Amino acid sequence: MSGIDAVRKIVETEGQARRIIDEAKVRSQQIISQASQEAEMLRQEALSSAQKQREKILRMAKEKAEAEARQSDVETEQLLKNYRKLAEARRDDAVSKALELVLSG
């Protein structure tokens, strides 16, 4: 191999090396871009999932509070009925005793 052939071979090899490096740079940029897109997609999915979970927890808490409020209303109504019955029974008893006193006196 002559000196010119050797220089030509070196120049050719350097050119191939530059192309390989350029292709590697492009490919690495593609990988970085794809990884960034995937990371953003995963972040969005995580945010969406967290939002859905938050909404579910809030909905369940609201439903529980409403159920407890309805139960409290039912219990309160029952207490009021019981107090009314007790008041009516005491009133009837008082009227009966008053009549007894008036009629026996």
Backbone as CSV, one residue per row, in Angstrom:
resi,resn,N_x,N_y,N_z,CA_x,CA_y,CA_z,C_x,C_y,C_z
1,MET,0.852,-1.160,0.000,0.000,0.000,0.000,0.897,1.222,0.000
2,SER,0.579,2.130,-0.863,1.400,3.330,-0.964,0.956,4.367,0.057
3,GLY,1.701,5.406,0.179,1.398,6.467,1.131,0.081,7.149,0.787
4,ILE,-0.195,7.301,-0.517,-1.434,7.951,-0.950,-2.627,7.067,-0.587
5,ASP,-2.451,5.754,-0.812,-3.519,4.817,-0.449,-3.772,4.845,1.056
6,ALA,-2.710,4.944,1.823,-2.849,4.975,3.277,-3.587,6.233,3.713
7,VAL,-3.245,7.378,3.112,-3.900,8.646,3.450,-5.373,8.576,3.045
8,ARG,-5.641,8.024,1.837,-7.008,7.876,1.364,-7.809,6.998,2.330
9,LYS,-7.187,5.939,2.774,-7.845,5.008,3.718,-8.131,5.714,5.045
10,ILE,-7.183,6.522,5.515,-7.371,7.254,6.767,-8.516,8.262,6.614
11,VAL,-8.543,8.993,5.500,-9.595,9.980,5.254,-10.947,9.274,5.167
12,GLU,-10.963,8.138,4.473,-12.195,7.363,4.349,-12.676,6.865,5.712
13,THR,-11.751,6.393,6.523,-12.080,5.897,7.860,-12.579,7.039,8.740
14,GLU,-11.939,8.198,8.669,-12.390,9.358,9.432,-13.800,9.775,9.006
15,GLY,-14.083,9.725,7.719,-15.411,10.064,7.208,-16.461,9.094,7.749
16,GLN,-16.104,7.805,7.738,-17.020,6.803,8.288,-17.241,7.042,9.789
17,ALA,-16.152,7.384,10.475,-16.257,7.642,11.910,-17.169,8.838,12.175
18,ARG,-17.030,9.916,11.346,-17.902,11.087,11.508,-19.360,10.727,11.260
19,ARG,-19.642,9.923,10.228,-21.018,9.500,9.944,-21.576,8.665,11.100
20,ILE,-20.743,7.768,11.610,-21.185,6.930,12.735,-21.505,7.802,13.948
21,ILE,-20.652,8.788,14.221,-20.865,9.697,15.350,-22.125,10.530,15.129
22,ASP,-22.299,11.053,13.911,-23.495,11.843,13.600,-24.763,11.000,13.743
23,GLU,-24.725,9.772,13.240,-25.881,8.878,13.367,-26.166,8.561,14.834
24,ALA,-25.079,8.383,15.604,-25.247,8.101,17.032,-25.868,9.306,17.740
25,LYS,-25.449,10.517,17.361,-26.021,11.732,17.955,-27.511,11.834,17.633
26,VAL,-27.855,11.598,16.364,-29.265,11.663,15.963,-30.064,10.613,16.713
27,ARG,-29.534,9.412,16.782,-30.249,8.323,17.462,-30.395,8.624,18.955
28,SER,-29.340,9.167,19.566,-29.433,9.485,20.998,-30.464,10.578,21.232
29,GLN,-30.550,11.559,20.323,-31.569,12.607,20.446,-32.977,12.014,20.302
30,GLN,-33.119,11.057,19.385,-34.413,10.389,19.215,-34.794,9.633,20.494
31,ILE,-33.829,8.946,21.070,-34.089,8.178,22.299,-34.464,9.117,23.436
32,ILE,-33.733,10.222,23.557,-34.025,11.193,24.605,-35.419,11.780,24.401
33,SER,-35.754,12.126,23.179,-37.069,12.691,22.884,-38.171,11.683,23.191
34,GLN,-37.967,10.445,22.781,-38.963,9.404,23.035,-39.114,9.160,24.538
35,ALA,-37.996,9.120,25.254,-38.045,8.913,26.706,-38.773,10.076,27.378
36,SER,-38.536,11.274,26.893,-39.197,12.448,27.452,-40.711,12.376,27.200
37,GLN,-41.089,11.981,25.997,-42.516,11.844,25.681,-43.167,10.771,26.548
38,GLU,-42.483,9.654,26.703,-43.016,8.578,27.533,-43.138,9.013,28.990
39,ALA,-42.144,9.741,29.479,-42.190,10.236,30.855,-43.363,11.191,31.041
40,GLU,-43.588,12.064,30.062,-44.707,13.011,30.133,-46.042,12.256,30.097
41,MET,-46.112,11.236,29.251,-47.336,10.447,29.168,-47.598,9.739,30.505
42,LEU,-46.548,9.178,31.100,-46.706,8.513,32.394,-47.102,9.509,33.480
43,ARG,-46.538,10.697,33.417,-46.883,11.745,34.386,-48.360,12.120,34.247
44,GLN,-48.808,12.282,33.002,-50.209,12.623,32.761,-51.133,11.501,33.242
45,GLU,-50.738,10.255,32.993,-51.538,9.121,33.457,-51.603,9.092,34.982
46,ALA,-50.470,9.367,35.627,-50.435,9.382,37.093,-51.326,10.503,37.634
47,LEU,-51.261,11.679,37.016,-52.103,12.796,37.437,-53.582,12.465,37.236
48,SER,-53.893,11.874,36.105,-55.277,11.502,35.822,-55.769,10.470,36.827
49,SER,-54.932,9.500,37.112,-55.302,8.465,38.074,-55.503,9.069,39.464
50,ALA,-54.608,9.956,39.857,-54.721,10.611,41.165,-55.990,11.460,41.233
51,GLN,-56.321,12.144,40.148,-57.533,12.962,40.109,-58.768,12.079,40.238
52,LYS,-58.783,10.956,39.522,-59.923,10.034,39.611,-60.049,9.478,41.023
53,GLN,-58.917,9.136,41.625,-58.931,8.608,42.994,-59.456,9.669,43.961
54,ARG,-59.024,10.895,43.769,-59.480,12.013,44.614,-60.990,12.188,44.481
55,GLU,-61.470,12.169,43.231,-62.904,12.321,42.998,-63.689,11.172,43.627
56,LYS,-63.152,9.974,43.534,-63.817,8.807,44.127,-63.897,8.950,45.645
57,ILE,-62.784,9.363,46.257,-62.755,9.532,47.719,-63.751,10.609,48.141
58,LEU,-63.761,11.724,47.406,-64.694,12.812,47.742,-66.142,12.366,47.552
59,ARG,-66.421,11.637,46.466,-67.779,11.153,46.222,-68.218,10.202,47.335
60,MET,-67.318,9.289,47.726,-67.651,8.343,48.786,-67.874,9.061,50.114
61,ALA,-67.042,10.058,50.404,-67.200,10.820,51.646,-68.533,11.573,51.643
62,LYS,-68.878,12.144,50.494,-70.148,12.872,50.388,-71.319,11.917,50.570
63,GLU,-71.244,10.751,49.911,-72.328,9.773,50.041,-72.469,9.298,51.479
64,LYS,-71.340,9.085,52.144,-71.376,8.640,53.537,-71.988,9.726,54.425
65,ALA,-71.567,10.961,54.209,-72.098,12.077,55.006,-73.600,12.234,54.780
66,GLU,-74.025,12.090,53.524,-75.460,12.208,53.232,-76.240,11.073,53.886
67,ALA,-75.679,9.863,53.836,-76.349,8.715,54.465,-76.447,8.921,55.977
68,GLU,-75.357,9.409,56.580,-75.371,9.675,58.018,-76.383,10.771,58.362
69,ALA,-76.477,11.777,57.505,-77.441,12.858,57.739,-78.872,12.323,57.641
70,ARG,-79.132,11.458,56.650,-80.470,10.874,56.533,-80.788,10.025,57.760
71,GLN,-79.806,9.243,58.210,-80.009,8.403,59.400,-80.273,9.277,60.620
72,SER,-79.537,10.366,60.728,-79.741,11.293,61.842,-81.138,11.895,61.786
73,ASP,-81.603,12.236,60.580,-82.960,12.774,60.420,-83.993,11.752,60.882
74,VAL,-83.809,10.494,60.486,-84.742,9.429,60.882,-84.746,9.280,62.403
75,GLU,-83.554,9.254,63.000,-83.460,9.117,64.459,-84.099,10.311,65.168
76,THR,-83.877,11.507,64.638,-84.452,12.715,65.231,-85.975,12.677,65.143
77,GLU,-86.489,12.287,63.984,-87.942,12.164,63.829,-88.513,11.161,64.830
78,GLN,-87.817,10.045,65.008,-88.284,9.028,65.961,-88.277,9.581,67.383
79,LEU,-87.221,10.305,67.738,-87.168,10.923,69.068,-88.319,11.920,69.253
80,LEU,-88.589,12.726,68.234,-89.681,13.695,68.326,-91.020,12.990,68.506
81,LYS,-91.234,11.908,67.769,-92.480,11.146,67.929,-92.589,10.601,69.348
82,ASN,-91.484,10.062,69.848,-91.488,9.519,71.216,-91.779,10.613,72.238
83,TYR,-91.160,11.789,72.071,-91.399,12.897,73.000,-92.857,13.367,72.914
84,ARG,-93.396,13.413,71.680,-94.806,13.802,71.521,-95.722,12.809,72.235
85,LYS,-95.461,11.517,72.023,-96.287,10.490,72.676,-96.184,10.612,74.191
86,LEU,-94.967,10.816,74.697,-94.759,10.966,76.131,-95.484,12.206,76.650
87,ALA,-95.363,13.321,75.915,-96.049,14.562,76.324,-97.556,14.375,76.305
88,GLU,-98.060,13.713,75.263,-99.501,13.469,75.185,-99.960,12.561,76.328
89,ALA,-99.164,11.531,76.636,-99.522,10.623,77.736,-99.524,11.384,79.059
90,ARG,-98.538,12.243,79.278,-98.489,13.025,80.517,-99.645,14.018,80.587
91,ARG,-99.954,14.615,79.445,-101.078,15.554,79.399,-102.383,14.830,79.721
92,ASP,-102.566,13.665,79.073,-103.778,12.887,79.336,-103.850,12.476,80.803
93,ASP,-102.711,12.093,81.349,-102.656,11.701,82.763,-102.989,12.895,83.660
94,ALA,-102.426,14.073,83.311,-102.691,15.279,84.092,-104.160,15.671,83.993
95,VAL,-104.741,15.559,82.816,-106.166,15.895,82.643,-107.011,14.934,83.461
96,SER,-106.664,13.652,83.400,-107.420,12.655,84.174,-107.344,12.960,85.664
97,LYS,-106.162,13.272,86.165,-105.995,13.582,87.584,-106.740,14.862,87.963
98,ALA,-106.695,15.844,87.079,-107.417,17.086,87.326,-108.917,16.845,87.384
99,LEU,-109.423,16.017,86.472,-110.843,15.687,86.478,-111.229,14.934,87.752
100,GLU,-110.362,14.044,88.160,-110.613,13.301,89.393,-110.720,14.238,90.590
101,LEU,-109.769,15.193,90.642,-109.780,16.136,91.739,-111.039,17.017,91.725
102,VAL,-111.418,17.445,90.500,-112.579,18.315,90.384,-113.846,17.526,90.722
103,LEU,-113.946,16.321,90.206,-115.158,15.535,90.421,-115.252,14.964,91.834
104,SER,-114.120,14.711,92.439,-114.152,14.141,93.795,-114.143,15.235,94.853
105,GLY,-113.943,16.397,94.511,-113.741,17.439,95.478,-114.875,18.256,95.800
